[in-house]
Amino acid sequence: MSRDIDGNLLSSEKSLLNIHFTSVAAARSMLFVLLVLLPRTLSHDYINPCMDSPRIEDSPKFSKFTDYLNYSLNYKVDPCEDFYQFLCGNWIANTNDTLMNWEQLSPFRQMSDLYEQKQRKELASREQSKSRAIMQARSFYNSCVQAEEEWNLSGVSGVKYVMGKIKEFGIFPMLSEEPFDEAHFNVNFDFTWLLAYFNHNDTVLHIIVPRIESLRYWTKAKISLHPERSLFSFMKNDFTRNLQRTFNEFLLRLMKLIAADTGVNYYKTNAPPDILDLRIFMQKLHAIPMSYGSSPTMNLSEVDETVYKVNWTEYLLLTAPPTVHSFIAEDPPVLAPSKEYIESLNKVLNETAPRTLTNYVMVQYILSWLPRLEKKYRDLLEWFIANHDVPQRLNRSEMCFRLTNEHYRAAVLAMYARSIPTEIIRPLAETIIRAIINGFKEEIKENKWMDKAFKKAVIGKISRITWIILDHDLFHNNTALDELYVAHYGLTNQPFLDMLEKITHIRKTETFLKLITETVEPVWEQYGGYKFGVNAYYNPFTNNIEIPLPILQFPIFDESFPRSYLYGSVGHIIGHEISHSLDVTGRNYDGNGKKRVWWKNEWTKEYDKRTHCFVKQYDNVKIPLFNISLNGTLYLGENIADNEGIKIAHRAFKKYLAKLEGGLKSEHVDGFTQDQLFILGSSQAWCRKRAEFTMYAELDGGDPHPPSEYRVDIVLKNFAPFANAFHCSPKAGMNPKHRCSIW
């Protein structure tokens, strides 16, 4: 339910094993830095009506800012006709990256690349730190990066480690020259042990085994049997013949590589027919309709009797630490999928041979290790992904950074927080946030269509909004930081795969303990993964806004930038998130994050009438290239946040401006007025450079954010101060007669 400020397709969310890898991040970020620092060589074809006013563009303190403006703006375009092209035209032209199919680049992507590059450099550093947590994170990262070279030197490959784990359990039918005794395979007993042994981390077997769900609005974690489809999203009913062949070829190549590396005669194995059986089973598994909506609850003993022909109590006892066994023995409640899903899955499993079930579990286990292994295995995985999804380059250092960030997130964030001037960034950002929250309340107070009771209710919710810039005090406290990783300190300097296996066990133990301990999920864990860095979020369950530090960097935030620009850039992002509190989803939750009806019918009726204006406005936008229209209903929540967010950010900006003395109010930077700078800042982050057909993927893929061109231009058409700031004529394309607004 968290809200994401940026809607672009940074990297595939649909790929095999949820691998998220950016491409050539270091090269891009260096090019980005060099280009924005080039001297200005552009001619100002657009004549700003305010150019004759006092200007301070030559002030050295704004040189970085003015260089960036001139790197981005296309002065040959009239902003009153197409503001997006005026704002982003040169940024698109100057961004000389070669994009792969379906890929796109944005300031958010560049910021993410810069953040990752900086953090990889920090992790690779041999500099001593007084924090054991930071030293352990560095040890893990460097062990990961160097593992491949060590395998090459020693002749002991990473895949031998993985296959050794399988051999400890028993025969891998697909690559065994020995017969598999199906007659003695007790499905209920052996399958339980098989699942327990190989469910070694959170990426394996979510489709058919329980997992522990720890959500922020629960005080304790819960056991859940809800299936997870993201592991093999390509396995759908419309699974094409071409993709079937690609999947078969992928597994055939994989088995040949493993056989060669482990001394198995591939041609004496049963791999080809086994792979065919496996693919048919997986198609059946993924053809089962997903169950949505509320989760029915069963006791664990009921699950044993009805779900998947496995002893799930035994499974949990085998995988959980002893301290949780008494909880499991008490027959706890389990979140289950629908009855129809259970019956369908039971049918598929009952008609599948034990040999195929065993191959399925063991192949899933191998695939979970694949990105961590030698380059030839990553190359094969990259080849497969490129044949069914967005191509991805599986650079080892990037993979190691993602992995380190996953297991040592607090330590990685602490390294970043300690490397930037948080004593400057935090107070300035906090001032803007407070001003915007107050601005939202004032916007409601001055509203013309709301009655007093409605205003009071809405202001009550706004007053309860909390926020946090994720520069946690713990990041600056070695003792507190080190306590998070006490169980890890004996792992330093161990072989990479050994270290990873033990860390996985530690994290699994920590996850199980959440079943019996009331804890609040740490903020740095609440939004996990690569996207944690450059983003902002609104959480309706807590009525809270969270701003990770990495979003407060150039070009969205820089302490040397004009404050008017920052009220636009940072302010619109914060205004966007705050506006989610009263969008079509947020309005269903009160100030305490409780889902309930707290609006009167007449309030809802008037609100819906005003939101319909946005739906109709975006529906009427046609994109000739693809012969398709925007989907105003799909975009409604994000469009409310964009359109209302800029208004409350502007109100806060005007309050700031009113406090300035004399000439400061009319000062210009690079010929732009304070109002114009605010507008430039409010939209700069939405610039996009796309590969061919990327916009079609956005439109066709269910992204709740409209394409960036319309995210800029339609919002500013609805924002009346824009036309005044740029002196647009009444007939200008960006100055419509009718505008949509809620508050």
MOQUIDA-V789475 format. One record per backbone hydrogen bond with DSSP energy under -0.5 kcal/mol. CO is the residue of the C=O (numbers start at 1). NH is the residue of the N-H. Records with the same first field share a line. If there is no record, write none. Layout:
CO=NH ; NH
This chain:
8=10
15=18
16=19
19=21
24=28
25=29
26=30
27=31
28=32
29=33
30=34
31=35
32=36
33=37
34=37
35=38
43=45
46=48
48=51
50=53
54=668
56=59
59=62
60=63
62=66
63=67
64=68
65=69
66=70
67=71
68=72
69=73
72=90 ; 91
73=75
74=77
75=46
77=79
78=81 ; 82
80=734
82=86
83=87
84=88
85=89
86=74
88=92
89=93
90=94
91=95
94=96
97=99
100=103
103=691
105=689
106=110
107=111
108=112
109=113
110=114
111=115
112=116
113=117
114=118
115=119
116=120
117=121
118=122
119=123
120=124
121=125
122=125
130=132
131=135
132=136
133=137
134=138
135=139
136=140
137=141
138=142
139=143
140=144
141=145
142=146
143=147
144=148
146=150
147=151
148=152
149=153
150=154
151=155
155=157
157=160 ; 161
158=161 ; 162
159=163
160=164
161=165
162=166
163=167
164=168
165=169
166=169 ; 170
171=173
172=175
173=176 ; 270
179=181
180=182
181=184
182=185
184=186
185=187
186=190 ; 191
187=191
188=311
189=193
190=194
191=195
192=196
193=197
194=198
195=199
198=200
201=204
205=208 ; 209
211=213 ; 224
212=214
213=215 ; 222
215=218
219=519
222=213
223=335
224=211
227=229
229=232
230=233
231=17
232=235
234=236
236=239
240=244
241=245
242=246
243=247
244=248
245=249
246=250
247=251
248=252
249=253
250=254
251=255
252=256
253=257
254=258
255=259
256=260
257=261
258=262
259=263 ; 264
264=266
265=268
266=269
270=274
271=275
272=276
273=277
274=278
275=279
276=280
277=281
278=282
279=283
280=284
281=285
282=286
283=287
284=288
285=288
294=296
296=336
298=334
299=302 ; 303
300=304
301=305
302=306
303=307
306=308
307=310
310=312
311=315
312=316
313=317
314=318
315=319
316=320
321=324
322=325 ; 326
324=328
325=329
326=330
327=330
328=331
332=300
333=223
334=298 ; 336
335=225
336=296
338=342
339=343
340=344
341=345
342=346
343=347
344=348
345=349
346=350
347=351
349=352
353=357
354=358
355=359
356=360
357=361
358=362
359=363
360=364
361=365
362=366
363=367
364=368
365=369
366=369 ; 370
367=371
369=372 ; 373
370=373
374=377 ; 378
375=379
376=380
377=381
378=382
379=383
380=384
381=385
382=386
383=387
384=387
385=388 ; 389
392=394
393=395
395=399
396=400
397=401
398=402
399=403
400=404
401=405
402=406
403=407
404=408
408=412
409=413
410=414
411=415
412=416
413=417
414=418
415=419
416=419 ; 420
417=420
420=422
421=424 ; 425
422=426
424=428
425=429
426=430
427=431
428=432
429=433
430=434
431=435
432=436
433=437
434=438
435=439
436=440
437=441
438=442
439=443
440=444
441=445
442=446
444=447
451=455
452=456
453=457
454=458
455=459
456=460
457=461
458=462
459=463
460=464
461=464
462=465
466=545
468=470 ; 547
469=471
470=472 ; 549
472=475
473=476
474=477
476=478
477=481
478=482
479=483
480=484
481=484
482=485
483=486
485=488 ; 489
486=489
488=491
489=492
491=494
495=499
496=500
497=501
498=502
499=503
500=504
501=505
502=506
503=507
504=508
505=509
506=510
507=511
508=512
509=513
510=514
511=514
512=515
513=516 ; 517
514=221
517=519
519=521
522=525 ; 526
523=527
525=528
526=528
529=532
530=533
533=535 ; 551
535=548
536=5
537=546
538=3 ; 540
539=542 ; 543 ; 544
543=466
544=539
545=468
546=537 ; 548
547=470
548=551
549=552
551=553
553=556 ; 557
558=561
562=566
563=567
564=568
565=569
566=570 ; 571
568=572
569=573
570=574
571=575
572=576
573=577
574=578
575=579
576=580
577=580
578=581
579=582
580=583 ; 586
583=587
585=588
586=589
588=596
590=593
594=590 ; 596
596=598
600=604
601=605
602=606
603=607
604=608
605=609
606=610
607=611
608=612
609=613
610=613 ; 614
611=615
612=616
613=617
614=618
615=619
616=620
618=621 ; 630
620=622
621=630
622=624
623=626 ; 627 ; 628
628=623
630=632
631=635
633=636
635=639
636=640
637=641
638=642
639=643
640=644
641=645
642=646
643=647
644=648
645=649
646=650
647=651
648=652
649=653
650=654
651=655
652=656
653=657
654=658
655=659
656=659
657=660
661=664
662=665
663=666 ; 667
664=667
668=56
669=672
672=669
673=677
674=678
675=679
676=680
677=681
678=682
679=683
680=683 ; 684
683=686
684=687
685=108
687=107
689=105
691=694
692=102
693=697
694=698
695=699
696=700
697=701
698=703
707=710 ; 711
708=712
709=713
710=714 ; 715
712=716
713=717
714=718
715=719
718=720
719=722 ; 723
720=723 ; 724
721=725
722=726
723=728
724=727
729=732
732=735
